[in-house]
Amino acid sequence: MSFSVSQILEWSGGRLANAEALGGKVDEIRVERPMPLGISRSTDLAFFYNKAYEGEARTADPGILITAEPFLKPLEASGHPIWRRAAVISCVDPYLAMALLSEKFAAALSSVAHVETIALETEVHPSAVLDASATIGAGVRIGAHCVIEAGARIGDGSVLYPGCYIGPEAVVGGRCVLFPGVTLYEWTQLGDRVRIHAGSVLGSDGFGYAQRRDGKQVTGHQKIFHLGRVVVGNDVELGANVCVDRGTFGETRIGNNVKLDNDVHVGHNAILEEGAVVCGGTALAGRAQIGRFAFVGGLTGITNDVRIGDGASVGAVTLVTKDVPAGSTAVGVPAREYREHFKIHALLNRMLRKGGNKDE
């Protein structure tokens, strides 16, 4: 399948910047897939929205180039053949355009995109095990060796890849996609259009133990059995090997439009509000909260009962031990407001230089 310049313009919301240079050739241009800028060829769509890609631009020869207004005049003045051979489309936000266009190409190219309309008929692999009391919606696809326990419900158009486990009374909403080996423990609830990648586990017990003592001496660990559940909103995506603990007695909640990267851990009774983004390798302790559209960088640790406010940002490899105010940015170990963090580092560097001069 290939796409025309007019289709790319419609989907990206951009404008054709070099129509005069192309002349009548614009109607002949069609692209088949997105490709990295440096190796792009005449049937490829490429993107140029960052100066870091200037080196790649020298060898690029795409059919369509998505870029931004600041790059147009330098590109035209450079004499690069792109200006005469490719359809150069300027977008206000080329990165957003890339995201929008990726969906269009994924529908045509990818077997795992799942952006098409739902199937008309339900398909259940013969090796899948479904309890008689489970409810399966229209157009559901259930892969090999899946297990659907008593009282579970699967909404219309959802896809379960091989090896998924849906526990007792768990709910999967409509048009969800669970990739291979996803596990939903009992009572876990997913909203609509949730995507969970391979190996993720929702609803396992939180890490809770009460110490047994003989006087001051610890003699053992009494497990705290967790009797809550995990509740996930609509349009959520969880990466591979994400672990979300059930609430101790209440709920661990993941709000609408939350995005979690691979290997994120969410502790018991944590709350992630609408639109929160958490990057890979981050761990949230019990009862941590992340506010609306907050951003948390990778390999970050968030301790118990801490709140990251709405719209706040936390840099990668940060240890968050106290609340981060809404709209602010925190970095470092322990986390500090970023201006304070870099001011402290500057003072330390000056102290080290002075100390070095004295030693000399």
C-alpha positions in Angstrom: 0.0 0.0 0.0 1.2 3.5 -0.8 0.0 7.0 0.2 -0.1 10.2 -1.8 1.1 13.7 -0.9 -2.5 14.9 -0.5 -3.2 12.1 2.0 -0.1 12.9 4.0 -1.1 16.6 4.0 -4.5 15.8 5.2 -3.4 13.6 8.0 -0.5 15.7 9.2 -2.2 19.1 8.9 0.8 20.5 7.2 1.4 22.6 4.0 3.4 21.8 0.9 6.3 24.2 1.0 8.0 23.6 -2.3 5.1 23.2 -4.7 6.7 25.6 -7.2 10.0 23.6 -7.3 8.1 20.3 -7.8 5.8 21.5 -10.5 3.6 18.7 -11.8 5.7 15.9 -10.1 3.8 16.2 -6.9 1.0 13.9 -8.2 3.5 11.2 -9.0 5.0 11.0 -5.5 3.8 8.1 -3.3 5.3 6.7 -0.2 5.1 3.2 1.2 6.6 3.5 4.7 8.4 5.8 7.2 12.2 5.5 7.2 15.1 7.1 9.1 16.1 10.3 7.4 19.7 9.3 6.4 18.7 6.1 4.5 15.4 7.3 3.1 14.6 6.8 -0.6 12.0 7.9 -3.1 9.2 5.7 -1.8 9.9 6.6 1.9 8.5 9.2 4.2 11.1 10.9 6.4 11.2 13.5 9.2 13.6 16.4 9.9 12.7 18.4 13.0 15.9 18.6 14.9 19.3 20.1 14.2 20.8 16.8 15.4 19.7 15.2 12.1 21.6 17.7 9.9 24.2 15.1 9.2 21.6 12.5 8.1 20.0 15.1 5.8 23.1 15.0 3.6 22.4 11.5 2.4 18.6 11.6 2.5 16.4 11.2 -0.6 12.8 10.7 0.6 9.7 11.0 -1.4 8.1 13.1 1.3 9.9 15.1 4.0 8.0 16.4 7.1 9.8 19.3 8.7 9.1 22.6 10.5 9.2 26.3 9.3 12.6 27.1 10.7 14.2 24.4 8.5 12.6 25.5 5.2 14.8 28.5 4.1 18.1 26.8 5.0 17.0 23.7 3.1 16.0 25.6 0.0 19.2 27.7 0.2 21.4 24.6 0.6 20.8 23.4 -2.9 20.0 19.9 -1.6 18.2 17.8 -4.2 15.4 17.1 -1.7 14.0 20.6 -2.4 13.4 19.6 -6.1 12.7 15.9 -5.8 10.7 15.4 -2.5 7.4 16.9 -1.3 8.6 19.0 1.6 5.7 19.4 4.1 6.0 22.0 6.9 4.1 21.2 10.1 3.7 23.3 13.3 4.6 20.2 15.3 6.5 17.7 13.2 6.8 15.3 16.1 3.1 15.2 16.6 2.7 14.8 12.8 5.0 11.8 13.0 2.8 10.2 15.7 -0.4 10.8 13.7 1.1 9.4 10.5 2.6 6.4 12.3 -1.0 5.2 13.0 -1.9 5.4 9.4 1.2 3.4 8.3 0.8 1.0 11.2 -2.7 0.1 10.0 -1.3 -0.9 6.6 2.0 -2.4 7.6 1.9 -3.9 11.1 0.2 -7.1 12.3 0.2 -5.9 15.9 -1.1 -2.3 15.5 -4.8 -3.2 16.0 -6.1 0.1 14.7 -8.6 -1.4 12.3 -12.3 -1.9 13.1 -13.2 -4.9 15.3 -13.7 -8.3 13.9 -17.3 -9.4 13.1 -17.0 -12.8 14.7 -15.5 -14.0 17.9 -12.4 -16.3 17.5 -11.3 -18.6 20.3 -8.3 -20.9 19.8 -9.1 -24.5 20.6 -6.4 -24.7 23.3 -7.8 -21.8 25.2 -9.7 -22.6 28.5 -12.8 -20.5 29.2 -14.9 -20.9 32.3 -18.6 -21.4 31.5 -19.5 -18.3 33.5 -17.1 -16.0 31.7 -18.6 -13.4 29.4 -17.0 -12.9 26.0 -18.1 -9.9 23.8 -18.6 -9.7 20.1 -15.5 -9.8 17.8 -13.2 -10.9 20.6 -10.0 -12.9 19.6 -8.5 -15.2 22.2 -5.2 -16.8 21.4 -3.7 -20.2 22.2 -3.4 -21.4 25.8 -5.2 -18.4 27.2 -7.1 -19.0 30.5 -10.3 -17.1 31.3 -11.5 -17.7 34.9 -15.0 -17.7 36.5 -16.9 -14.5 36.2 -14.4 -12.7 34.0 -15.7 -10.4 31.3 -14.0 -9.5 28.0 -15.4 -6.5 26.1 -16.3 -6.3 22.4 -13.4 -6.4 20.0 -10.6 -7.1 22.5 -7.6 -9.2 21.5 -5.8 -11.6 23.8 -2.5 -13.0 22.5 -1.4 -16.5 23.4 -0.7 -17.3 27.1 -2.8 -14.6 28.7 -4.4 -15.2 32.1 -7.6 -13.4 33.1 -8.4 -14.1 36.7 -11.7 -14.6 38.5 -14.1 -11.6 38.2 -11.5 -9.6 36.2 -12.9 -7.2 33.5 -11.3 -6.4 30.2 -13.0 -3.5 28.4 -13.8 -3.1 24.8 -11.0 -3.0 22.1 -8.2 -3.8 24.5 -5.1 -5.6 23.4 -3.2 -7.9 25.7 0.1 -9.1 24.2 1.6 -12.6 25.0 1.8 -13.7 28.6 -0.1 -10.8 30.2 -1.6 -11.7 33.6 -4.6 -10.1 35.3 -5.2 -11.4 38.8 -8.7 -11.6 40.3 -10.8 -8.4 40.3 -8.5 -6.5 38.1 -10.5 -4.0 35.9 -9.5 -2.5 32.6 -11.3 0.2 30.8 -11.6 0.5 27.0 -8.8 0.6 24.5 -6.1 -0.5 26.9 -2.9 -1.9 25.5 -0.7 -4.1 27.7 2.5 -5.4 26.4 4.1 -8.9 26.9 4.9 -10.2 30.3 3.1 -7.6 32.4 1.3 -8.5 35.6 -1.6 -6.6 37.2 -3.1 -7.4 40.5 -0.3 -9.3 42.3 0.1 -8.9 46.0 1.9 -5.8 47.2 5.2 -6.2 49.1 3.9 -6.1 52.7 5.1 -8.0 55.7 4.7 -7.4 59.5 7.7 -8.3 61.6 7.4 -11.0 64.2 9.6 -10.2 67.3 10.9 -11.8 70.4 11.6 -8.7 72.4 13.8 -6.5 70.1 14.9 -9.5 68.0 13.1 -10.0 64.6 12.2 -13.6 64.3 10.1 -13.7 61.2 7.9 -12.0 58.7 4.1 -12.2 58.7 2.7 -11.8 55.2 0.0 -9.1 54.6 -2.5 -10.6 52.2 -3.7 -8.0 49.8 -7.4 -8.0 49.3 -7.8 -4.9 47.1 -7.7 -4.6 43.3 -6.2 -2.7 40.4 -8.5 -0.4 38.4 -7.2 0.9 35.0 -9.0 3.7 33.0 -9.5 4.1 29.3 -6.8 4.6 26.6 -4.0 3.4 28.8 -0.8 1.8 27.5 1.5 -0.3 29.7 4.9 -1.5 28.3 6.4 -4.9 28.7 7.1 -6.4 32.1 5.1 -3.7 34.0 4.0 -4.8 37.5 1.1 -3.2 39.2 0.3 -4.4 42.7 -3.3 -4.6 43.9 -4.4 -2.4 46.8 -3.9 -3.7 50.3 -7.6 -3.3 51.0 -8.7 -0.6 48.5 -7.6 0.1 45.0 -4.4 0.8 43.0 -5.7 3.2 40.3 -4.3 4.1 36.9 -6.3 6.9 35.3 -7.3 7.6 31.7 -4.6 8.1 29.1 -1.7 7.1 31.4 1.4 5.7 29.7 3.9 3.5 31.4 7.2 2.4 29.8 8.7 -1.1 30.1 9.7 -2.4 33.6 7.8 0.1 35.6 6.7 -1.0 39.1 3.5 0.5 40.7 3.2 -0.3 44.4 0.0 -1.0 46.3 -2.6 1.7 46.5 -0.6 4.1 44.3 -2.6 6.5 42.2 -1.6 7.7 38.7 -4.0 10.4 37.5 -5.0 11.2 33.9 -2.3 11.5 31.4 0.6 10.7 33.6 3.8 9.4 31.8 6.3 7.2 33.6 9.5 6.1 31.8 11.3 2.7 32.0 12.7 1.2 35.2 10.9 3.5 37.6 9.4 2.2 40.8 6.6 3.7 42.8 6.3 2.7 46.4 2.9 2.2 48.1 0.4 5.0 48.1 2.6 7.2 45.9 0.6 9.6 43.7 1.4 11.1 40.3 -0.8 14.0 39.2 -2.4 14.8 35.9 -0.1 15.0 32.9 3.0 14.8 35.1 6.2 13.3 33.6 8.6 11.0 35.5 11.9 10.1 33.9 13.4 6.7 33.8 15.1 4.8 36.7 13.4 7.0 39.2 12.5 6.0 42.7 9.3 7.4 44.4 8.9 6.7 48.1 5.7 6.0 50.1 3.0 8.6 50.3 4.8 11.1 48.0 2.8 13.2 45.5 4.1 14.5 42.3 1.8 17.4 41.4 -0.2 18.1 38.2 2.1 18.9 35.3 5.3 18.4 37.2 8.4 16.9 35.8 10.9 14.6 37.4 14.3 14.0 35.8 15.7 10.6 35.1 17.5 8.7 38.0 15.9 10.9 40.7 15.0 9.8 44.2 11.7 11.5 45.2 11.3 11.5 49.0 9.0 14.5 49.3 6.2 16.1 47.4 6.9 17.8 44.1 4.7 20.9 43.6 2.5 21.1 40.6 4.2 22.5 37.5 7.7 22.3 39.0 10.8 20.2 37.9 12.7 18.0 40.3 16.0 16.3 39.8 18.8 14.6 41.7 19.3 12.3 44.7 17.5 13.3 46.8 15.2 15.2 44.6 15.4 19.0 44.6 13.9 21.8 42.5 16.2 21.8 39.5 17.5 25.4 40.0 18.5 24.5 43.5 20.0 21.2 42.4 22.3 22.9 39.9 23.2 25.8 42.2 24.4 23.2 44.8 26.5 21.5 42.1 28.0 24.8 41.1 28.9 25.5 44.7 30.4 22.1 45.2 32.5 22.5 42.0 33.9 25.8 43.2 34.7 24.3 46.6 36.5 21.4 44.9 38.5 23.8 42.7 39.5 25.9 45.7 40.5 22.8 47.6 42.6 21.7 44.7 44.5 25.0 44.5 45.3 24.8 48.3 46.7 21.3 47.9 49.0 22.5 45.1 
